[in-house]
Amino acid sequence: MKLLHWLAIAALFSACAQVRQPQGGPKDTTPPQLLSAEPANGSTNFTARRIVLHFDERITLTKVRERLLISPPLDVAPDVSISGGKDVVINLRAPLQPDRTYTFNIGEVVSDLSESNPAQGLTYVISTGGHLDSLSVSGKVVDAATEKPAADVLVLLQIATDTGDVRSSPPQWFTRSDARGRFTVSNLPPGAKRIYALRDRNGNYRYDLPTEDIAFQAGTVEPGLGTSTTLRLFAAPSPTQFVSQAKVLPERGWQLAMARPAGDLELIALDRQGGILKWWPEWNAVRDTVVFWPSDTTLLTGSRFALLEGGVDIDTLVYRPSVDMPFYLTVTAGEDVAGVPFLRSSRPVGESDSAKAVLKMDSTTVPFLSTLDSMDRRTVHLTASAASKGTALVLYPGALKAEMGGTNDTTMLRLGQVDPKTLGKLAVELKADSVTVLQGPFILQLRNAADRVLRQARVDSLAATILWERLPAGSMSLRLVEDRNGDGRWTTGTFTPPQQPEQVMNLKDPVIVRAGWSVETNWVLGDQR
């Protein structure tokens, strides 16, 4: 009994000694509040070398070097530390410039210790002169290709009369865009400014890397009440063309990713002798990736080829497969926008033989025709009547033969899988408002919930009406792309020479396509640009 008594006492003391997180009560969602500062926030004739910020709770600092934005920037970064758990101490390591207003953006640096709630939007402002500059510039940064908000992007301002630009000179004022792409650069003096947005990859506040995204406004901005601007962020095309990645696909297509959208590409054999080798290019929508399909793979491994663009040699490549080519073709079935069925092969097709295929409708064998696509060598079109619901197509070996060898295995495919009753129609009427002037041509895109292009149409001028049929039911979005150069796709901008990216406009509200219904949407283009 005595043993049990002493064990119980020991357990009691052990429990009392353990430090536990208090249970219950609402979760702390309030960020730390600035109670006071030394010198006071908004001070003028500032000469101190030490700043102390007093908060209402225990705090922590996060990524000070990355997130503490001081505008205009300091030549030497300050030392920042916590004192007494609730105070932030900023020790300036170099004198400030005379007659300048300085803004310390500290909201993303300081968080409460318990729940890491950041003090978003918190700034500390002082002036080394007799007054605080009070003007501002606000706006938003958007991705030029999608018009969606661009978050955590530097917004930089320079005096318009400076001889340098964002490539060579640091900014005088700057901030970062928030999660909605919004920004405000406050406490600015009067006078014209140049404004840029930059996704700064190396943290030096300059546009000096080819991988950095840039935005700029033509002309200048004048800070003042109500000054607002939209900056469209884009990745400039590479100044030189080259192959950024090359690989041989299992089906023996040679996939080349290019540094920028390409013109006409040509492969020239450097050490291959005898035989006739042809290549069929298969491009993606923006022409920065191509798959070259060979007509013959005999003795192709290890062969060297020169890649030419417009007759100019840009690279030398070696054809090296990494895995064995599958013996059989893979064949799938689909329907085009008119409901006509087609077959899609994993390799370019050289021959199709309808005699080695059987088409059955309700257990009845019926004749059909197959036709090779003249442009897309992996597509075989079928007779429109094959699209009837419940149609079965059996492909026996030899029904399709690939250009570089191989045939299909016995394959059963179901055609006419899409019931017309589950599809809808959409008519889009496009026009500009009474004060907006828009010049075509344009590309109107219908995009699905995954933001992939489901249909697109060329629009030469406004007003215009586009009708799409046989659409799957669901929520869609509409995007209108300005096609200034008429190449049928969105084109990015350039910093030198200054060229803005092509304009993109999104319809604010989704379009709901309903099965068995014809839906009409009126899109008036204007302020929502």
MIFI-684990 format. One record per residue (C-alpha): x, y, z negated; residue in three letters. Coordinates in nm, 2 decimals, decimal comma, padded with zeros to 4 digits. Layout:
N
      c1      c2      c3  code
       X       Y       Z   Ala
...
//
This chain:
529
      c1      c2      c3  code
   00,00   00,00   00,00   Met
   00,28   00,24  -00,09   Lys
   00,44   00,18   00,25   Leu
   00,12   00,27   00,43   Leu
   00,08   00,58   00,21   His
   00,43   00,71   00,30   Trp
   00,37   00,63   00,68   Leu
   00,05   00,83   00,67   Ala
   00,23   01,13   00,51   Ile
   00,51   01,11   00,77   Ala
   00,27   01,10   01,06   Ala
   00,09   01,40   00,92   Leu
   00,41   01,61   00,90   Phe
   00,51   01,49   01,25   Ser
   00,18   01,61   01,39   Ala
   00,22   01,95   01,21   Cys
   00,57   02,00   01,36   Ala
   00,46   01,95   01,72   Gln
   00,41   02,27   01,92   Val
   00,10   02,24   02,14   Arg
  -00,06   02,46   02,40   Gln
  -00,37   02,62   02,25   Pro
  -00,69   02,46   02,39   Gln
  -01,01   02,63   02,50   Gly
  -01,09   02,98   02,58   Gly
  -01,11   03,15   02,93   Pro
  -00,82   03,14   03,17   Lys
  -00,61   03,45   03,18   Asp
  -00,67   03,61   03,53   Thr
  -00,57   03,97   03,44   Thr
  -00,23   04,09   03,57   Pro
   00,01   04,27   03,34   Pro
  -00,08   04,64   03,30   Gln
   00,18   04,92   03,29   Leu
   00,13   05,11   02,97   Leu
   00,40   05,38   03,01   Ser
   00,74   05,45   03,17   Ala
   01,06   05,63   03,08   Glu
   01,09   05,87   03,27   Pro
   00,72   05,89   03,32   Ala
   00,56   05,77   03,64   Asn
   00,53   06,07   03,88   Gly
   00,83   06,26   03,73   Ser
   01,00   06,53   03,93   Thr
   01,36   06,66   03,91   Asn
   01,46   06,30   03,83   Phe
   01,82   06,26   03,72   Thr
   01,81   05,95   03,51   Ala
   02,02   05,63   03,58   Arg
   01,79   05,40   03,38   Arg
   01,42   05,33   03,41   Ile
   01,22   05,14   03,15   Val
   00,86   05,01   03,23   Leu
   00,65   04,91   02,93   His
   00,39   04,64   02,99   Phe
   00,10   04,52   02,78   Asp
   00,20   04,15   02,76   Glu
   00,50   03,92   02,80   Arg
   00,62   03,92   03,16   Ile
   00,86   03,74   03,40   Thr
   01,05   03,85   03,71   Leu
   01,03   03,66   04,04   Thr
   01,25   03,70   04,35   Lys
   01,37   04,05   04,26   Val
   01,61   04,08   04,55   Arg
   01,34   03,98   04,80   Glu
   01,03   04,15   04,66   Arg
   01,14   04,47   04,49   Leu
   01,09   04,73   04,77   Leu
   01,24   05,07   04,71   Ile
   01,15   05,33   04,97   Ser
   01,36   05,50   05,10   Pro
   01,61   05,21   05,05   Pro
   01,91   05,25   04,81   Leu
   02,27   05,21   04,92   Asp
   02,34   04,99   04,62   Val
   02,07   04,75   04,48   Ala
   01,98   04,82   04,12   Pro
   02,01   04,58   03,83   Asp
   01,67   04,46   03,71   Val
   01,61   04,27   03,38   Ser
   01,36   04,21   03,10   Ile
   01,40   04,35   02,76   Ser
   01,20   04,25   02,45   Gly
   00,97   04,03   02,66   Gly
   00,75   04,31   02,77   Lys
   00,98   04,57   02,93   Asp
   01,14   04,59   03,27   Val
   01,47   04,78   03,28   Val
   01,60   04,91   03,61   Ile
   01,96   05,03   03,60   Asn
   02,05   05,24   03,90   Leu
   02,40   05,17   04,02   Arg
   02,44   05,47   04,25   Ala
   02,30   05,83   04,26   Pro
   01,98   05,90   04,44   Leu
   01,96   06,15   04,73   Gln
   01,86   06,50   04,64   Pro
   01,51   06,63   04,72   Asp
   01,37   06,28   04,79   Arg
   01,05   06,11   04,67   Thr
   01,13   05,74   04,58   Tyr
   00,87   05,47   04,56   Thr
   00,94   05,15   04,36   Phe
   00,70   04,87   04,48   Asn
   00,72   04,63   04,19   Ile
   00,38   04,46   04,20   Gly
   00,51   04,13   04,35   Glu
   00,81   04,11   04,12   Val
   00,64   04,13   03,78   Val
   00,40   03,86   03,66   Ser
   00,25   03,77   03,32   Asp
   00,43   03,49   03,15   Leu
   00,13   03,27   03,07   Ser
  -00,04   03,24   03,41   Glu
   00,20   03,41   03,66   Ser
  -00,06   03,67   03,76   Asn
   00,14   03,93   03,97   Pro
   00,09   04,30   03,91   Ala
  -00,01   04,35   04,27   Gln
  -00,01   04,70   04,41   Gly
   00,18   04,85   04,12   Leu
   00,42   05,13   04,21   Thr
   00,65   05,36   04,02   Tyr
   00,71   05,70   04,19   Val
   00,96   05,97   04,11   Ile
   01,12   06,27   04,29   Ser
   01,47   06,41   04,27   Thr
   01,32   06,74   04,39   Gly
   01,06   06,98   04,24   Gly
   00,76   06,80   04,39   His
   00,62   06,46   04,50   Leu
   00,56   06,40   04,87   Asp
   00,20   06,30   04,90   Ser
   00,12   06,21   05,26   Leu
   00,07   05,85   05,38   Ser
   00,03   05,63   05,68   Val
  -00,20   05,33   05,66   Ser
  -00,31   05,05   05,90   Gly
  -00,28   04,69   05,98   Lys
  -00,04   04,44   06,14   Val
  -00,18   04,17   06,36   Val
  -00,04   03,88   06,56   Asp
  -00,05   04,01   06,91   Ala
  -00,13   03,67   07,06   Ala
  -00,43   03,61   06,84   Thr
  -00,52   03,94   06,68   Glu
  -00,52   03,77   06,34   Lys
  -00,37   03,94   06,03   Pro
   00,01   03,92   06,00   Ala
   00,09   03,90   05,63   Ala
   00,42   03,97   05,45   Asp
   00,57   04,17   05,73   Val
   00,79   04,48   05,69   Leu
   00,65   04,81   05,80   Val
   00,93   05,06   05,87   Leu
   00,92   05,43   05,92   Leu
   01,20   05,65   06,06   Gln
   01,22   06,03   06,12   Ile
   01,14   06,08   06,48   Ala
   01,44   06,30   06,54   Thr
   01,69   06,04   06,43   Asp
   01,91   05,92   06,71   Thr
   01,90   05,55   06,61   Gly
   01,61   05,31   06,61   Asp
   01,51   05,00   06,42   Val
   01,79   04,80   06,59   Arg
   02,07   05,02   06,46   Ser
   01,95   05,24   06,17   Ser
   01,79   05,15   05,83   Pro
   01,44   05,28   05,77   Pro
   01,38   05,59   05,55   Gln
   01,05   05,44   05,42   Trp
   00,90   05,09   05,43   Phe
   00,65   04,86   05,27   Thr
   00,50   04,51   05,34   Arg
   00,17   04,41   05,48   Ser
  -00,07   04,22   05,24   Asp
  -00,25   03,90   05,30   Ala
  -00,50   04,08   05,53   Arg
  -00,23   04,24   05,73   Gly
  -00,31   04,58   05,57   Arg
  -00,04   04,83   05,46   Phe
   00,00   05,18   05,32   Thr
   00,32   05,37   05,32   Val
   00,27   05,65   05,06   Ser
   00,45   05,95   04,93   Asn
   00,57   06,06   05,27   Leu
   00,69   06,41   05,36   Pro
   00,53   06,59   05,66   Pro
   00,67   06,55   06,01   Gly
   00,66   06,30   06,30   Ala
   00,77   05,95   06,23   Lys
   00,85   05,64   06,44   Arg
   00,68   05,33   06,30   Ile
   00,76   04,96   06,35   Tyr
   00,66   04,62   06,20   Ala
   00,93   04,35   06,16   Leu
   00,94   03,99   06,06   Arg
   01,29   04,03   05,91   Asp
   01,47   03,69   05,92   Arg
   01,80   03,81   05,77   Asn
   01,68   04,07   05,52   Gly
   01,88   04,37   05,66   Asn
   01,58   04,58   05,77   Tyr
   01,70   04,58   06,13   Arg
   01,57   04,42   06,45   Tyr
   01,89   04,23   06,54   Asp
   01,80   03,86   06,58   Leu
   01,63   03,71   06,88   Pro
   01,40   03,50   06,65   Thr
   01,26   03,82   06,48   Glu
   00,91   03,94   06,56   Asp
   00,86   04,31   06,63   Ile
   00,59   04,56   06,67   Ala
   00,61   04,93   06,76   Phe
   00,38   05,21   06,84   Gln
   00,44   05,42   07,15   Ala
   00,51   05,77   07,05   Gly
   00,51   05,88   06,69   Thr
   00,27   05,90   06,39   Val
   00,20   06,21   06,18   Glu
   00,15   06,12   05,81   Pro
  -00,17   06,27   05,66   Gly
  -00,50   06,19   05,52   Leu
  -00,68   05,93   05,73   Gly
  -00,37   05,85   05,94   Thr
  -00,41   05,49   06,05   Ser
  -00,25   05,27   06,31   Thr
  -00,26   04,91   06,43   Thr
   00,07   04,73   06,50   Leu
   00,07   04,42   06,72   Arg
   00,35   04,18   06,63   Leu
   00,51   03,98   06,91   Phe
   00,81   03,76   06,98   Ala
   01,00   03,91   07,27   Ala
   01,10   03,66   07,55   Pro
   01,46   03,54   07,54   Ser
   01,69   03,77   07,75   Pro
   01,83   03,46   07,92   Thr
   01,67   03,13   08,03   Gln
   01,79   02,80   07,90   Phe
   01,67   02,46   07,79   Val
   01,60   02,47   07,42   Ser
   01,51   02,10   07,40   Gln
   01,53   01,80   07,64   Ala
   01,41   01,45   07,58   Lys
   01,30   01,15   07,78   Val
   00,95   01,03   07,69   Leu
   00,88   00,66   07,65   Pro
   00,69   00,66   07,98   Glu
   01,01   00,81   08,14   Arg
   00,89   01,17   08,19   Gly
   01,17   01,42   08,12   Trp
   01,03   01,68   07,89   Gln
   01,21   02,02   07,89   Leu
   01,13   02,30   07,65   Ala
   01,24   02,63   07,79   Met
   01,35   02,95   07,61   Ala
   01,09   03,15   07,79   Arg
   00,81   03,10   08,04   Pro
   00,97   02,97   08,36   Ala
   00,93   03,02   08,73   Gly
   00,99   02,74   08,98   Asp
   01,23   02,48   08,84   Leu
   01,42   02,23   09,04   Glu
   01,64   01,93   08,95   Leu
   01,94   01,86   09,17   Ile
   02,13   01,53   09,13   Ala
   02,51   01,57   09,07   Leu
   02,63   01,21   09,08   Asp
   02,34   01,00   09,21   Arg
   02,40   00,83   09,55   Gln
   02,16   00,65   09,77   Gly
   01,78   00,62   09,75   Gly
   01,52   00,89   09,75   Ile
   01,43   01,05   09,42   Leu
   01,14   01,29   09,38   Lys
   01,03   01,47   09,07   Trp
   00,67   01,58   08,99   Trp
   00,64   01,87   08,74   Pro
   00,36   01,88   08,48   Glu
   00,34   02,22   08,30   Trp
   00,18   02,33   07,98   Asn
  -00,06   02,63   07,99   Ala
   00,20   02,90   07,92   Val
   00,48   02,74   08,14   Arg
   00,74   02,72   07,87   Asp
   00,74   02,34   07,86   Thr
   00,75   02,10   08,16   Val
   00,75   01,72   08,20   Val
   00,94   01,61   08,51   Phe
   00,81   01,27   08,63   Trp
   01,06   01,07   08,85   Pro
   00,95   00,86   09,15   Ser
   01,21   00,60   09,07   Asp
   01,39   00,50   08,75   Thr
   01,64   00,27   08,91   Thr
   02,00   00,36   08,80   Leu
   01,86   00,68   08,65   Leu
   01,99   00,65   08,30   Thr
   02,31   00,85   08,25   Gly
   02,27   01,05   08,57   Ser
   02,35   01,42   08,56   Arg
   02,13   01,69   08,71   Phe
   02,16   02,06   08,76   Ala
   01,85   02,25   08,66   Leu
   01,78   02,55   08,88   Leu
   01,52   02,83   08,83   Glu
   01,45   03,02   09,15   Gly
   01,76   02,88   09,30   Gly
   01,98   02,99   09,01   Val
   02,17   02,73   08,81   Asp
   02,08   02,76   08,44   Ile
   02,19   02,42   08,29   Asp
   02,33   02,08   08,34   Thr
   02,14   01,79   08,19   Leu
   02,19   01,41   08,14   Val
   01,89   01,18   08,17   Tyr
   01,91   00,95   07,86   Arg
   01,61   00,74   07,75   Pro
   01,61   00,64   07,39   Ser
   01,36   00,35   07,40   Val
   01,24   00,09   07,64   Asp
   00,97   00,18   07,89   Met
   00,63   00,00   07,82   Pro
   00,56  -00,25   08,09   Phe
   00,19  -00,17   08,12   Tyr
   00,03   00,17   08,19   Leu
  -00,21   00,31   07,93   Thr
  -00,54   00,42   08,09   Val
  -00,81   00,63   07,93   Thr
  -01,14   00,76   08,06   Ala
  -01,29   01,11   08,04   Gly
  -01,53   01,35   08,20   Glu
  -01,47   01,69   08,37   Asp
  -01,68   02,00   08,30   Val
  -01,93   01,88   08,56   Ala
  -01,97   01,54   08,40   Gly
  -01,78   01,36   08,68   Val
  -01,57   01,07   08,53   Pro
  -01,19   01,04   08,57   Phe
  -00,91   00,81   08,46   Leu
  -00,60   00,93   08,29   Arg
  -00,28   00,73   08,32   Ser
   00,02   00,75   08,10   Ser
   00,24   00,77   08,41   Arg
   00,20   00,92   08,76   Pro
  -00,01   00,69   08,98   Val
   00,11   00,60   09,32   Gly
  -00,18   00,37   09,43   Glu
  -00,53   00,29   09,31   Ser
  -00,71  -00,03   09,43   Asp
  -01,09  -00,03   09,37   Ser
  -01,10  -00,39   09,47   Ala
  -00,92  -00,48   09,15   Lys
  -01,18  -00,30   08,93   Ala
  -01,54  -00,38   08,85   Val
  -01,80  -00,12   08,77   Leu
  -02,12  -00,24   08,59   Lys
  -02,44  -00,05   08,52   Met
  -02,68  -00,24   08,30   Asp
  -02,50  -00,56   08,38   Ser
  -02,53  -00,50   08,75   Thr
  -02,21  -00,47   08,95   Thr
  -02,21  -00,16   09,18   Val
  -01,95  -00,02   09,43   Pro
  -01,75   00,29   09,35   Phe
  -01,46   00,49   09,49   Leu
  -01,15   00,62   09,32   Ser
  -00,94   00,91   09,45   Thr
  -00,59   01,02   09,34   Leu
  -00,57   01,39   09,23   Asp
  -00,35   01,58   09,48   Ser
  -00,20   01,80   09,21   Met
  -00,21   01,61   08,88   Asp
  -00,05   01,27   08,96   Arg
  -00,17   01,11   08,64   Arg
  -00,54   01,17   08,71   Thr
  -00,77   00,94   08,92   Val
  -01,12   01,07   09,00   His
  -01,42   00,83   09,02   Leu
  -01,76   00,85   09,19   Thr
  -01,99   01,08   09,01   Ala
  -02,26   00,81   08,98   Ser
  -02,02   00,62   08,75   Ala
  -02,10   00,87   08,47   Ala
  -02,44   00,71   08,39   Ser
  -02,47   00,63   08,02   Lys
  -02,36   00,28   07,93   Gly
  -02,15   00,22   08,25   Thr
  -01,86  -00,02   08,19   Ala
  -01,54  -00,02   08,41   Leu
  -01,31  -00,32   08,40   Val
  -00,96  -00,26   08,54   Leu
  -00,77  -00,58   08,63   Tyr
  -00,39  -00,58   08,67   Pro
  -00,29  -00,39   08,99   Gly
  -00,59  -00,15   08,99   Ala
  -00,35   00,13   08,92   Leu
   00,02   00,12   09,01   Lys
   00,27   00,38   08,88   Ala
   00,51   00,56   09,11   Glu
   00,81   00,45   08,92   Met
   00,69   00,10   08,86   Gly
   00,45  -00,08   08,64   Gly
   00,07  -00,14   08,65   Thr
  -00,22  -00,15   08,41   Asn
  -00,31  -00,46   08,20   Asp
  -00,67  -00,57   08,20   Thr
  -00,86  -00,28   08,05   Thr
  -01,22  -00,22   07,97   Met
  -01,35   00,14   07,96   Leu
  -01,69   00,29   07,87   Arg
  -01,80   00,57   08,10   Leu
  -02,08   00,82   08,05   Gly
  -02,02   00,83   07,68   Gln
  -02,15   01,19   07,65   Val
  -02,53   01,20   07,63   Asp
  -02,64   01,51   07,82   Pro
  -02,90   01,57   07,55   Lys
  -02,62   01,64   07,30   Thr
  -02,48   01,92   07,52   Leu
  -02,57   02,29   07,55   Gly
  -02,52   02,59   07,77   Lys
  -02,37   02,93   07,69   Leu
  -02,41   03,25   07,89   Ala
  -02,17   03,54   07,79   Val
  -02,25   03,89   07,90   Glu
  -01,94   04,12   07,88   Leu
  -01,95   04,50   07,90   Lys
  -01,77   04,80   07,75   Ala
  -01,94   05,06   07,54   Asp
  -02,00   05,41   07,67   Ser
  -01,66   05,55   07,56   Val
  -01,43   05,26   07,62   Thr
  -01,26   05,21   07,96   Val
  -01,11   04,87   08,02   Leu
  -00,93   04,76   08,34   Gln
  -00,93   04,40   08,45   Gly
  -00,85   04,13   08,52   Pro
  -00,92   03,95   08,19   Phe
  -00,93   03,59   08,07   Ile
  -01,24   03,49   07,87   Leu
  -01,17   03,19   07,64   Gln
  -01,41   02,98   07,45   Leu
  -01,23   02,82   07,16   Arg
  -01,35   02,54   06,93   Asn
  -01,33   02,52   06,55   Ala
  -00,96   02,41   06,58   Ala
  -00,89   02,73   06,78   Asp
  -00,81   02,53   07,09   Arg
  -00,93   02,65   07,43   Val
  -01,24   02,46   07,53   Leu
  -01,32   02,66   07,85   Arg
  -01,18   02,97   08,01   Gln
  -01,28   03,19   08,30   Ala
  -01,12   03,48   08,49   Arg
  -01,31   03,81   08,47   Val
  -01,20   04,06   08,74   Asp
  -01,39   04,36   08,60   Ser
  -01,67   04,46   08,36   Leu
  -01,96   04,42   08,33   Ala
  -01,97   04,04   08,40   Ala
  -02,16   03,73   08,30   Thr
  -02,00   03,39   08,25   Ile
  -02,20   03,07   08,23   Leu
  -02,06   02,75   08,08   Trp
  -02,26   02,43   08,09   Glu
  -02,22   02,08   07,93   Arg
  -02,07   02,22   07,61   Leu
  -02,05   02,02   07,29   Pro
  -02,27   02,15   07,01   Ala
  -02,10   02,34   06,73   Gly
  -01,95   02,67   06,62   Ser
  -01,72   02,84   06,88   Met
  -01,53   03,16   06,91   Ser
  -01,48   03,40   07,20   Leu
  -01,15   03,56   07,29   Arg
  -01,08   03,81   07,57   Leu
  -00,72   03,84   07,70   Val
  -00,61   04,13   07,90   Glu
  -00,42   04,00   08,20   Asp
  -00,23   04,30   08,32   Arg
   00,01   04,10   08,54   Asn
  -00,26   03,87   08,67   Gly
  -00,07   03,55   08,59   Asp
  -00,36   03,38   08,42   Gly
  -00,22   03,37   08,07   Arg
  -00,13   03,60   07,78   Trp
   00,21   03,77   07,82   Thr
   00,42   03,89   07,53   Thr
   00,58   04,24   07,50   Gly
   00,94   04,36   07,52   Thr
   01,13   04,61   07,30   Phe
   01,37   04,71   07,58   Thr
   01,23   04,84   07,81   Pro
   00,93   04,92   07,58   Pro
   00,63   04,71   07,69   Gln
   00,34   04,64   07,47   Gln
   00,20   04,28   07,47   Pro
  -00,12   04,22   07,66   Glu
  -00,42   04,31   07,46   Gln
  -00,63   04,04   07,29   Val
  -00,99   04,09   07,17   Met
  -01,19   03,85   06,95   Asn
  -01,57   03,85   06,91   Leu
  -01,62   03,91   06,54   Lys
  -01,91   03,66   06,49   Asp
  -01,90   03,29   06,59   Pro
  -02,11   03,16   06,88   Val
  -02,33   02,86   06,79   Ile
  -02,38   02,62   07,08   Val
  -02,70   02,40   07,02   Arg
  -02,77   02,07   07,18   Ala
  -03,03   02,10   07,45   Gly
  -03,04   02,48   07,43   Trp
  -02,92   02,76   07,65   Ser
  -02,76   03,03   07,43   Val
  -02,70   03,39   07,54   Glu
  -02,44   03,62   07,38   Thr
  -02,39   03,99   07,45   Asn
  -02,04   04,12   07,38   Trp
  -02,00   04,49   07,39   Val
  -01,63   04,58   07,38   Leu
  -01,52   04,89   07,21   Gly
  -01,44   04,98   06,85   Asp
  -01,37   04,62   06,75   Gln
  -01,06   04,61   06,97   Arg
//
